[in-house]
Amino acid sequence: MKKRVFLIILDSFGIGEAPDASDFGDAGANTLGSISKSEKFSIPNLTAMGFGNIDGVECVEKAEAPTASFARLRELSRGKDTTTGHWEIAGLISESPMPTYPSGFPSEIIDAFEKAVGRRVICNLPYSGTDVIRDYGKAHVETGDLIVYTSADSVFQIAAHEDVVPIDELYSICEKARAILTGEHGVGRVIARPFEGSYPNFKRTENRRDFSLVPPKDTMLNELKKDGFDVIGVGKIGDIFAMSGITETYPTHNNREGMKKTSELASRDFNGLCFVNLVDFDMLYGHRQDADGYASAISEFDAWLGEFVKTLNEDDVLMISADHGCDPSDSSTDHTREYVPYIIYGKNMPSENFGTIDGFGFISQKVKEFLK
């Protein structure tokens, strides 16, 4: 008998500060708490599943008879970024944090990068993605120099105007950077950040692409693939795992594309895991501190969810979680160290409150329990 699990990650949908949040400068962070204050926040389907019944969630109504099981998960890895979070969801704990560069990248990295790609670098500082093209975009267009920047996360980001550096060339440049950034400088992700427009009205396009490290050990994805299951990635899942353990990948540009592709896959016959990342929550709203936009996005997801569950087979399982927080109302544009929600729904599954669980790996445990 074929079995299907749909695991959907709401990128950055934290639900309150983790016990060690102060170690990361995130005391008081609460992504859910911030967006729930918006008039655009409406999640009746998640509420019915038991979202408001999760430990610590006070801003969502509790369901008298939840239709799903639920838990609050605490990250064990030393990080609060996409790669670390997803790897732990897949069963791989990162005991040491990936390298970050609060003063920019050292000359040995920049020199090697410039030599490899044949272009010079400007900026080389931690920066907001929208601010960096505002401040350096004009110089980039005039010179062709690449805007390299980072953040509080372990990332090497390369911004370039699509008319100056064509997309395929930018992706090739990122691949060369990925080859350089290994060992002690093995950042979690090299990210292509293309933009368009004319000064001063530059704007980022949807052609972003992530180039991640290959996980140092096998994850649940490798295990499932070896056992003959389909492992289908939607959104940036293929990038996050550097295609390790993935049997099919469907990159998307935004949440709507991701939800549409997930619905299409639900109408298809497969046996295994459909692993989805919906990135807009983080990229468009969390980092840009747009609480109303974030609230609208989760409300749109909730409306889609109400229709999606109707398309599930009797034996399908739907799981919904997140990889970290990104509180749009705090003093920083960076990710935040928070608990994440975990919902498990099946048409024939009873509701259970798992309480608070240490480790996102609880998700991979449940995926394997169901499939294997």
N, C-alpha and C positions, 0 to 999 in steps of 0.2 A: 504493500500500500504506500502511495506517495504521500509525503508530508511536506508542508510549507510553513516557514516562519518568515514573517515580514518584520524586520527590526528597523524602526525609524528613529533616527537621532535628530532631535531639534537642537541644532548647533547653538550652544551657549545658554540653554534654558535652565539656569540654576534656580534653586528654590530656597536659598538662605545660606548664610555664612557657615562654612565648615568649621569644626573645632579649632583647626590650625590656621584659620583665615588671616589672623593678625601676622603670622609669619610671612605672609605673602603681601602684606599691606592692604588687606581686604576686609578688615573688621567692619561688621555691619552690612556687608554686601547682601543684596537680595534682589535678584533679577525679577522673579515673579512678583515680589512685593511692590517693586517700582512700577511695573507695567499694569498691575491690577488696579492702580489708581486712575488709569486712563478711561475715558468714556468709551473708548473703542475696544475695550477688553470684554470679550464674551466667549466663554468656553463651556456651553451646556453639555456637549458630548463628553468631553474630558471629565466634567463634573459628575456626570452620571456614572462614569467608569470608576469614580472614587478618588479623583485627583485631590479634592479637598480633604479627604480622609488620611492622606499621607502625613506621617509624623512631621510636626513643625509647620504645616501649612495652615495659616489662620485667615488668609484673605480670599479663600474660595469656599463656597458653601459645601458642607459635608452631605454625602448621599446616604439616605437611610438604608438603601439596599444596593450597594455598588454592583455594577455589572462586570467588573474586572478585578483582578488581584493587583496589589500595589505595594511599593516599598520606597524608602528613602535611602539613597546610596551615597556612601562617603568614599572619596578617592583615596587610594593608598599611595599611588605614585607621587614622586616629588615634582609636581608640575601642575599647570592649569591651562595647558594648551591643547589644541585639536589632536595632534599626533599622540601625545601621552594619554589623553582621555580615551581615544578610540582603541589604542593598543590595549589599554587595561580592560575596556569593554570586551575585547577579544581574548582576554585571559593573560596578558603580558604586563606585569608590573614593572615600571621603570624606577628602580631604587635610587638612581642618581639623576639629578636634573640635567636636561640637555643644556648646552652652553648658550649663554645670552651675552649681549654686547652693549651695555648701557653707555659706553663711550664710542661706539662704532667699531668696525672691524679693524684688526691690526693690519699694518702695511704689508705684511707677508701674504695675507689673503688678498688684499686689494691689488697688489702688484701682480700676483699670479693670475688673478681674474682678468685684469686689463690686458695682460699679455695673451691670454687664451682667447679672448673675444675680439681683440683689436679695437677696442673703444675705451675711452677714459671714463672715470667715475666721478660723479658729483654727489654731494650731501654726505653720505656715510655716517648717519646719525639715527638715533631712535626718533620716529616721527609718526604722526597720524597720516594715513594714506591719502586723505583728501587735502590735508595741509601741505604735504610734500609736493604734490603736483602744482598747487597754487604758488608755492615759493620757488620751486626749481624747474617747473615745466617750461617756462620761457627760455631759460638757458639751455635746457635739453634740446628743444626744437631748433635753436640757433646753432648749436654745436654738434649735436648727435651724441653727446656724452650721456651715459646711462645714469639714471637716478637710482642709487643703491641706498636702502635704508633698512632699519630693523624696528623692533618694538620691545616690550617687556618679555615677549615670547622668544623662543629659539627659532628665529626666522631670518632669512636673507632675502629681502624683497627687491625686485628690479622693476622699476616703473619706466615705461617708454611709450611715446606717442605712436599710434598705429601707422601714421603716415611717414614717420621717421624710421621706425624699426618695425618692419612687417611682422605679423604674428608668428609665422613660422621661424623667422630669425630670432625673435624674442624667446621662443620655446627652446631653440637650439642653444642660445646663450645661457638659459637656465640649466640646461643639461650639463654644460661645461662648468657652471658654478657648482652644481651638485657633485661633479667628479672631484672638484677641489676641496669641498667642505666635508671632509671625513676626519676620522680619528678625534683628536681633542677639539677640532673645530666642526664636528659633525652636527650641525644644526638640524633641528627636526624637519624643517621645510625650507626649500627655495621656492619663492612664489613669483610668478609672472603677473605683473600688475599693469596691463595696457590701459591707455587712456586716449581720448580724442578731444576735438574741439580746438578753439583758438583762445589765446591769452586774452583776458584773465578768466575765461569761462571753460576751463578744462573740466572734463568729467571722466571717471573711470568707465570702461566698457565691461561687458559681461564675459570677456574672453580670458578671465583669470584662469591660471592653472597652477596646481601645487606639485612640487617634485620632492617627495619625502624620502627619508632614509628607509632602507629595507629593514623590517623588524629583525632584531638580532637573534630571535628564537622563533620557532613555530608558534602560531596562534591558533585559535579555534578554526580560522579560515583554512589554514593548511591541513588541519586534522580532518575537517569536513570534506575538503577536496580529495584527500587521499582515500577517504572512505567512499568516494563515488558520488557525493552530493553535489548539486549545483550550488555555486557561491556567486551570486549576482550582486554587483555593486552599482548603486545609483547615486549620481552626484559625484562628490570627490572621494568616495570610498576607495576606488581603484588607485587614486593618487596617494591617499593617506597610507596605504599598505604597499605602495610601490608594486602593485599587482601581485604581491605574494599571497597565494591561496585563492585568488580570484579566478573564476572560470569565464565570466562575462562582465563587461563594464559598460555603463551608459552615463557618460558625463552630462551634466546639465548646467544651465546658466543661472537658474533661479529656482525658488521654491515651487512655482507653478509648473515648471517643466518637470521637476522632481516628482511632484504629486501625480502629474499626468502619466509619467512613465511607470510609476508604481501601480497606478490603476490598470495600465496596459498589461503589466506583468501579472497582475492578479487574474486576468482573463486568460492567461497562458498556463499550459501544463508544464510544471517543473517539479523537481524533487530536491528540497534543500532550503537554503537561506537567501532571502532578498534583503540586502543590507543597504539602507538609504540614509544619506545625509542631506538635510535641508539647511542650506548655508545662510539664507537671507537674514535670519534672526541675528546672527553674529555680525556678518559682513556689512549689512545695510543699516542695521538699527542699534545693536549693542555698541559697536565701536564708534558709531556716529552719535551716540547718546540721544537717540530718538525713541523715547518711551512710547509715544503715540504710534509711531510706525511699527514698533515691536508688537504692541498690543493689537494693531490691525492685522499683522502677519499671523499671530497665533490664533486670532479669531477666524481668519481665512482658512487656516489649517484645520481648525475645529469643525468648520462647516463642511470641508472636504471629508474629514474623518467620518462624519455622520453618514455620508453616502458610501464611503469606502467599505465600512464594516458590513454593509448589506451585500457586497460582492464576494465576501469571503466564503470559502467552502466550509462545511460543517467541521472538518478536522484541522483547519488552518489556525495558526496562532499569530496574533499581532502583538508586538512589543514596542513600547515608546519610551525613550529615555533622552539623555543629553550627555555631553562630554565635558562640560565645565560651565561657568557662569560668565556673563558679560553685562553687569548691571548698568543700564543706560542712564541712571540717575546719580551715580557716584561721581567722585572728583577726577576720575581717570577714564581714558578711552580703552584701557587694557582689559583683558579677561579677569574674572574674579574667581577666587577659590570658594566654591559653594557645593553644598549637597546637590544631587540631581534626582529627578523623579524617575520612577520605573513603573510602568503599567504593563500588565500581561492580560490580554483578552482573547477568548475563544468562545464560540457560540455554545459549546458544551462544557465550558470550564467553570468550576465554582469560584466564588470570590474569596480571596484570602488576604489578610493584612500581614505582610512579612516584617513590618516594623522598620527599624533602621539597620542597614547592613553595611559592614565594613568591606569595601572593595567593589568596584564596578565589574569585577570578574564574576559576580553573581549572575550577570546577564549571560555570559558565555556558558556558565554552568547550566542555566535553564534552557538555552538554545540546544545544547548537546543532549540534555535529558529528554527533550521532546523529540528530537530527530533520531537519536540513537538508542 
